[in-house]
């Protein structure tokens, strides 16, 4: 166990010693506060759209827009855009070692292939956790700082009004669920990275599957109902579930269970492939 912990520590250091690791952090740091400033300076159209959808049944005076509302809508980047920062790192964590020829050096040490794969996989999980919560902290923090706090109005089959403290708690749950969602993407990229020694291949392969699965999971064609339950993207909306009232625990457990099965499946296949892989370079 001590050897595995030590390996995880060194793998985390290797991840954060790579320049590409900080592309996501830099982008979030620059782009999210800029979006908050623009929303504050020039307005946010979601209020008018939401009120129009309610018709004449609601008369509202003032503004619904605050930092929490903009942060809520920014979570939509977790569908397709944000995974780029995940695959950028996880796609190179195994393939990069293979291309550099360092696996043969690792094999001379008293550590198993299972420990190598597990350490790299858990280091990938750590990176995923950190960058997802970094997005959450920057999004909610800059939103409240630039636009201001207040109650969160959620428009979904009606109006749900959450107090600021309740909304922050639900953001915490939502970003924890977002870690699970992004870990599915990371584990799939990790699997492809185990197969090849080219860091570009896993990125392209994962994004191709992600986009195709996302299209198939949302397009309204009856014949696709048969395969939709088997697409992991069908469960990616789980991080929006905490913003319902009451919080649908059964639905969250169901979707997280499916996503965890995909994570464990991709990890297990990675272990099997690497255990049988002929490392010659």
C-alpha positions as CSV (number, residue, x, y, z in Angstrom):
1,X,0.0,0.0,0.0
2,X,2.9,2.4,0.8
3,X,4.4,1.7,-2.6
4,X,1.1,2.5,-4.3
5,X,0.7,5.8,-2.4
6,X,4.2,6.8,-3.2
7,X,3.6,6.0,-6.9
8,X,0.4,8.1,-6.9
9,X,2.2,11.0,-5.4
10,X,4.9,10.9,-8.1
11,X,2.3,10.5,-10.8
12,X,0.5,13.6,-9.5
13,X,3.8,15.5,-9.6
14,X,4.4,14.4,-13.1
15,X,1.0,15.6,-14.2
16,X,1.4,19.0,-12.6
17,X,4.9,19.4,-14.1
18,X,3.5,19.3,-17.6
19,X,2.7,22.6,-19.3
20,X,-0.5,21.2,-20.9
21,X,-1.9,20.6,-17.4
22,X,-2.2,24.4,-16.8
23,X,-4.0,25.1,-20.1
24,X,-7.4,24.4,-18.5
25,X,-6.6,26.3,-15.3
26,X,-5.4,29.3,-17.3
27,X,-8.5,29.3,-19.6
28,X,-10.9,29.1,-16.7
29,X,-9.1,31.8,-14.8
30,X,-9.3,34.2,-17.8
31,X,-12.6,33.3,-19.5
32,X,-15.0,32.8,-16.6
33,X,-14.4,36.2,-14.9
34,X,-14.6,37.8,-18.3
35,X,-18.0,36.1,-18.9
36,X,-19.2,37.3,-15.5
37,X,-18.1,40.9,-16.3
38,X,-19.8,40.9,-19.7
39,X,-23.0,39.5,-18.1
40,X,-22.8,42.2,-15.5
41,X,-22.0,45.0,-17.9
42,X,-24.2,44.2,-20.9
43,X,-26.9,42.0,-19.3
44,X,-27.9,38.3,-19.5
45,X,-30.7,37.4,-21.9
46,X,-31.8,34.3,-19.9
47,X,-34.1,36.4,-17.7
48,X,-36.2,37.7,-20.6
49,X,-36.3,34.2,-22.2
50,X,-37.4,32.6,-18.9
51,X,-40.1,35.2,-18.2
52,X,-41.4,34.9,-21.8
53,X,-41.8,31.2,-21.3
54,X,-44.0,31.8,-18.3
55,X,-46.4,34.0,-20.3
56,X,-48.4,36.6,-18.5
57,X,-48.9,34.5,-15.4
58,X,-45.9,36.2,-13.6
59,X,-45.1,39.8,-13.1
60,X,-41.6,40.4,-12.0
61,X,-40.0,43.8,-11.1
62,X,-36.2,44.0,-10.8
63,X,-33.6,41.5,-12.0
64,X,-33.2,37.8,-11.6
65,X,-29.6,37.9,-12.7
66,X,-26.9,37.4,-10.1
67,X,-23.6,35.5,-9.9
68,X,-25.3,32.3,-9.0
69,X,-27.7,32.3,-11.9
70,X,-24.8,32.9,-14.4
71,X,-22.8,30.2,-12.7
72,X,-25.7,27.8,-13.0
73,X,-25.9,28.4,-16.8
74,X,-22.1,28.2,-17.1
75,X,-22.4,24.6,-16.0
76,X,-23.6,23.7,-19.5
77,X,-19.9,23.8,-20.6
78,X,-19.5,20.5,-18.7
79,X,-21.3,18.7,-21.5
80,X,-18.9,19.0,-24.4
81,X,-16.5,21.9,-24.0
82,X,-14.9,21.3,-20.6
83,X,-14.0,17.6,-21.3
84,X,-11.3,19.0,-23.6
85,X,-9.2,19.9,-20.6
86,X,-9.7,16.4,-19.2
87,X,-8.7,14.5,-22.4
88,X,-5.7,16.8,-22.9
89,X,-4.1,15.5,-19.7
90,X,-5.5,11.9,-19.4
91,X,-4.7,11.2,-23.1
92,X,-1.0,11.6,-22.5
93,X,-0.6,10.0,-19.1
94,X,0.0,6.5,-20.4
95,X,0.8,7.2,-24.0
96,X,3.4,9.8,-23.1
97,X,5.3,7.2,-21.0
98,X,5.1,4.8,-23.9
99,X,6.4,7.3,-26.4
100,X,9.2,8.3,-24.1
101,X,10.3,4.7,-23.5
102,X,10.2,5.0,-19.7
103,X,8.0,2.0,-19.0
104,X,11.0,-0.3,-19.4
105,X,12.8,1.6,-16.7
106,X,9.7,1.3,-14.4
107,X,9.6,-2.5,-15.1
108,X,13.1,-2.8,-13.5
109,X,11.7,-1.7,-10.2
110,X,9.9,-3.9,-7.7
111,X,6.4,-2.7,-8.7
112,X,3.7,-4.5,-10.6
113,X,2.0,-3.4,-13.8
114,X,-1.3,-3.3,-11.8
115,X,0.3,-0.8,-9.4
116,X,1.5,1.4,-12.3
117,X,-1.9,1.5,-14.0
118,X,-3.7,2.1,-10.7
119,X,-1.4,4.9,-9.7
120,X,-1.7,6.7,-13.0
121,X,-5.5,6.2,-13.0
122,X,-5.9,7.6,-9.4
123,X,-3.6,10.5,-10.3
124,X,-5.9,11.2,-13.3
125,X,-8.8,11.2,-10.9
126,X,-7.1,13.7,-8.7
127,X,-6.4,16.0,-11.6
128,X,-10.1,15.7,-12.7
129,X,-11.3,16.5,-9.2
130,X,-9.1,19.5,-8.9
131,X,-9.9,21.1,-12.2
132,X,-13.7,20.5,-11.9
133,X,-13.8,22.1,-8.5
134,X,-11.5,24.9,-9.7
135,X,-14.1,25.7,-12.3
136,X,-16.8,25.7,-9.6
137,X,-14.8,28.0,-7.3
138,X,-13.9,30.4,-10.0
139,X,-17.4,30.4,-11.5
140,X,-19.3,30.9,-8.2
141,X,-16.7,33.1,-6.6
142,X,-16.2,35.5,-9.5
143,X,-19.9,35.6,-10.1
144,X,-20.7,36.6,-6.6
145,X,-17.8,39.1,-6.5
146,X,-18.5,40.7,-9.9
147,X,-22.3,40.4,-10.2
148,X,-23.3,39.8,-6.7
149,X,-25.1,37.1,-4.7
150,X,-28.7,36.5,-3.9
151,X,-31.4,33.9,-4.4
152,X,-31.1,31.5,-7.3
153,X,-34.0,31.3,-9.6
154,X,-34.1,27.9,-11.5
155,X,-36.5,27.7,-14.4
156,X,-37.3,24.1,-15.1
157,X,-41.0,23.1,-15.4
158,X,-41.8,26.1,-13.3
159,X,-39.8,28.3,-11.0
160,X,-37.7,27.1,-8.1
161,X,-36.3,29.8,-5.8
162,X,-33.3,28.8,-3.7
163,X,-31.8,30.9,-1.0
164,X,-28.1,31.8,-1.4
165,X,-26.9,29.3,1.3
166,X,-29.1,26.6,-0.1
167,X,-27.9,27.3,-3.7
168,X,-24.3,27.1,-2.6
169,X,-24.9,23.7,-1.0
170,X,-26.5,22.5,-4.2
171,X,-23.6,23.8,-6.3
172,X,-21.3,21.7,-4.0
173,X,-23.4,18.5,-4.7
174,X,-23.6,19.4,-8.4
175,X,-19.8,19.7,-8.8
176,X,-19.2,16.5,-6.9
177,X,-21.5,14.8,-9.5
178,X,-19.7,16.7,-12.2
179,X,-16.5,15.0,-11.1
180,X,-18.1,11.6,-11.7
181,X,-19.3,12.7,-15.1
182,X,-15.8,14.0,-16.1
183,X,-14.2,10.9,-14.7
184,X,-16.1,8.8,-17.3
185,X,-14.4,10.9,-20.0
186,X,-11.0,10.7,-18.2
187,X,-11.2,6.9,-17.8
188,X,-12.2,6.4,-21.5
189,X,-9.3,8.6,-22.6
190,X,-7.0,6.7,-20.2
191,X,-8.1,3.4,-21.8
192,X,-7.2,4.7,-25.3
193,X,-3.9,6.0,-23.8
194,X,-3.1,2.5,-22.6
195,X,-3.6,1.1,-26.0
196,X,-1.4,3.5,-28.0
197,X,1.9,5.4,-27.6
198,X,0.5,8.4,-29.4
199,X,-1.0,11.1,-27.2
200,X,-3.1,12.6,-30.0
201,X,-5.0,9.4,-30.7
202,X,-6.7,9.1,-27.3
203,X,-7.9,12.8,-27.5
204,X,-9.4,12.4,-31.0
205,X,-10.9,9.0,-30.2
206,X,-12.5,10.1,-27.0
207,X,-14.0,13.3,-28.5
208,X,-15.3,11.3,-31.4
209,X,-17.1,8.9,-29.1
210,X,-18.3,11.7,-26.8
211,X,-19.8,13.8,-29.7
212,X,-21.5,10.8,-31.4
213,X,-22.9,9.5,-28.1
214,X,-24.1,13.0,-27.1
215,X,-25.9,13.4,-30.4
216,X,-27.5,9.9,-30.2
217,X,-28.6,10.5,-26.6
218,X,-30.4,13.8,-27.3
219,X,-31.8,13.4,-30.8
220,X,-35.5,12.5,-30.7
221,X,-35.8,9.4,-32.9
222,X,-37.9,6.6,-31.5
223,X,-35.6,3.8,-32.8
224,X,-32.7,5.2,-30.8
225,X,-34.6,4.5,-27.5
226,X,-33.2,1.0,-27.6
227,X,-29.6,2.1,-27.4
228,X,-30.0,5.3,-25.4
229,X,-29.8,3.6,-21.9
230,X,-26.4,2.2,-22.9
231,X,-24.8,5.6,-23.8
232,X,-22.9,7.1,-20.9
233,X,-23.9,10.6,-22.2
234,X,-27.5,9.8,-21.4
235,X,-26.6,10.2,-17.7
236,X,-24.4,13.3,-18.0
237,X,-27.2,15.6,-16.9
238,X,-27.0,14.2,-13.4
239,X,-25.1,17.3,-12.2
240,X,-28.3,19.4,-12.8
241,X,-30.4,17.1,-10.6
242,X,-29.5,18.9,-7.3
243,X,-31.3,22.0,-8.5
244,X,-34.7,20.3,-8.4
245,X,-37.1,20.3,-5.5
246,X,-37.0,17.9,-3.8
247,X,-33.5,16.6,-4.7
248,X,-34.2,13.4,-6.7
249,X,-31.9,11.0,-4.7
250,X,-33.2,7.9,-6.5
251,X,-32.5,9.4,-9.9
252,X,-29.0,10.6,-8.8
253,X,-28.1,7.1,-7.4
254,X,-29.3,5.4,-10.6
255,X,-27.3,7.7,-12.9
256,X,-24.2,7.7,-10.8
257,X,-24.3,3.9,-10.5
258,X,-24.3,3.6,-14.3
259,X,-21.5,6.2,-14.7
260,X,-19.4,4.3,-12.0
261,X,-19.9,1.1,-14.0
262,X,-18.4,2.8,-17.0
263,X,-15.5,4.1,-15.0
264,X,-14.7,0.7,-13.4
265,X,-15.2,-1.0,-16.8
266,X,-12.7,1.3,-18.6
267,X,-10.3,1.0,-15.7
268,X,-10.5,-2.8,-15.7
269,X,-9.9,-3.0,-19.4
270,X,-6.9,-0.7,-19.1
271,X,-5.4,-3.0,-16.4
272,X,-5.9,-6.1,-18.6
273,X,-4.5,-4.5,-21.7
274,X,-1.4,-3.1,-19.9
275,X,-0.8,-6.4,-18.1
276,X,-0.6,-8.2,-21.4
277,X,1.1,-5.5,-23.4
278,X,4.5,-6.3,-24.8
279,X,6.7,-3.3,-23.8
280,X,9.7,-3.2,-26.2
281,X,10.6,0.5,-26.1
